[in-house]
Amino acid sequence: MTFEEIEKYVGNLSDEDIWILYPYVGLELKKRKLVRTRNIVGERGEFLAIKVYNENSGLPKLQAAPEGTQNVDALSRKGERYSIKTISEPGNLTGVFYGCGEVDELNPEKKFEYVVVVVIDALYRPKKILELTWEQFLKFRRWHRTMRAWNLSLTRDLVAEAKRILDS
């Protein structure tokens, strides 16, 4: 089915049919082991990051980390830990990183080796994938007072310094 055919089909569904379709798609994604949680945006980013890393011969091969592993979403064959955050356009702010130190803590315990930021468009297609080291994460992190945790903002400086894995 083409995108246009899907768009036409879905556009003709009633509101109630759309509500029925939404959880069905979520259940099908779980059945196919494409997602593990209800955080579809985050799951899509993790799926895309692992897929792109595994399909690129110049990048480490990744596998999903065990469910419930705090701040670690993927592991390399060398045991390197990757935290993956997804931003959906037009946003520019990641979700938060819990347990990565307090607001006044300059050198917290290292929780992962790399952060991978996946930017997706409104149709969940990858637009950009960036990689930061732990040290770069510490440099660019920002304190979220309400959540009492850190996040990243895609500033020009961060994008310029990050390793570009994908830029479409």
VOTIKOL-457443 format. One record per residue (C-alpha): residue in one letter; x negated, y, z. Coordinates in steps of 0.1 Angstrom, whole numbers, padded with zeros to 4 digits, always signed. Layout:
// residues N
AXYZ;...
// end
This chain:
// residues 168
M+0000+0000+0000;T-0013+0034-0009;F-0013+0064+0015;E+0013+0080-0006;E+0036+0049-0004;I+0031+0048+0034;E+0038+0085+0038;K+0070+0082+0017;Y+0082+0051+0036;V+0075+0065+0071;G+0090+0099+0061;N+0123+0082+0053;L+0125+0064+0087;S+0149+0077+0113;D+0136+0091+0146;E+0146+0059+0164;D+0128+0038+0138;I+0097+0059+0143;W+0099+0052+0181;I+0102+0015+0174;L+0073+0015+0149;Y+0048+0033+0172;P+0046+0006+0199;Y+0047-0021+0173;V+0016-0008+0156;G-0001-0005+0190;L+0008-0041+0198;E-0005-0052+0163;L-0038-0033+0169;K-0042-0052+0202;K-0033-0086+0186;R-0060-0080+0160;K-0084-0070+0187;L-0089-0036+0171;V-0081-0018+0204;R-0083-0028+0241;T-0064+0000+0257;R-0036+0025+0249;N-0061+0053+0243;I-0058+0051+0205;V-0080+0081+0198;G-0108+0068+0220;E-0104+0033+0207;R-0106+0045+0171;G-0138+0064+0178;E-0154+0034+0195;F-0144+0011+0166;L-0158+0036+0140;A-0190+0042+0159;I-0197+0004+0163;K-0188-0002+0127;V-0210+0026+0113;Y-0240+0015+0134;N-0236-0021+0124;E-0233-0013+0087;N-0264+0009+0086;S-0297-0009+0084;G-0315+0020+0100;L-0294+0020+0132;P-0293-0004+0161;K-0266-0031+0160;L-0240-0025+0187;Q-0213-0045+0204;A-0185-0034+0226;A-0194-0032+0263;P-0172-0053+0287;E-0139-0036+0296;G-0141-0014+0327;T-0178-0006+0323;Q-0179+0031+0335;N-0195+0055+0309;V-0207+0026+0287;D-0187+0017+0257;A-0213-0002+0236;L-0246-0020+0240;S-0274-0025+0216;R-0293-0058+0211;K-0321-0042+0231;G-0298-0035+0260;E-0295+0002+0254;R-0263+0017+0267;Y-0241+0039+0246;S-0213+0062+0258;I-0189+0070+0230;K-0166+0100+0230;T-0140+0109+0203;I-0128+0143+0194;S-0098+0147+0171;E-0099+0178+0149;P-0094+0207+0154;G-0107+0201+0189;N-0144+0205+0199;L-0145+0191+0234;T-0151+0156+0245;G-0133+0137+0273;V-0151+0137+0307;F-0180+0117+0319;Y-0174+0106+0355;G-0202+0096+0378;C-0229+0116+0360;G-0238+0138+0389;E-0223+0167+0408;V-0221+0203+0396;D-0254+0213+0414;E-0272+0180+0406;L-0300+0187+0381;N-0314+0152+0377;P-0287+0126+0383;E-0291+0088+0379;K-0293+0078+0343;K-0260+0062+0333;F-0266+0055+0296;E-0294+0060+0270;Y-0272+0076+0243;V-0239+0095+0238;V-0222+0091+0205;V-0197+0117+0196;V-0172+0107+0169;V-0151+0135+0152;I-0120+0123+0135;D-0094+0141+0114;A-0056+0140+0118;L-0054+0107+0100;Y-0081+0091+0123;R-0107+0091+0095;P-0143+0098+0105;K-0156+0133+0098;K-0188+0133+0118;I-0208+0110+0141;L-0235+0125+0163;E-0259+0109+0187;L-0275+0125+0217;T-0301+0111+0241;W-0295+0112+0279;E-0318+0142+0281;Q-0298+0160+0254;F-0266+0152+0273;L-0280+0167+0305;K-0290+0199+0285;F-0256+0204+0268;R-0231+0191+0294;R-0206+0214+0310;W-0188+0211+0343;H-0151+0206+0342;R-0139+0220+0375;T-0105+0204+0375;M-0117+0169+0366;R-0148+0173+0387;A-0168+0157+0359;W-0189+0167+0329;N-0180+0170+0292;L-0196+0182+0260;S-0186+0210+0237;L-0196+0208+0200;T-0215+0240+0199;R-0237+0250+0169;D-0268+0243+0191;L-0256+0208+0201;V-0248+0199+0165;A-0281+0213+0153;E-0301+0193+0178;A-0281+0160+0177;K-0290+0131+0154;R-0265+0130+0125;I-0253+0095+0120;L-0224+0105+0097;D-0214+0138+0082;S-0186+0137+0056;
// end
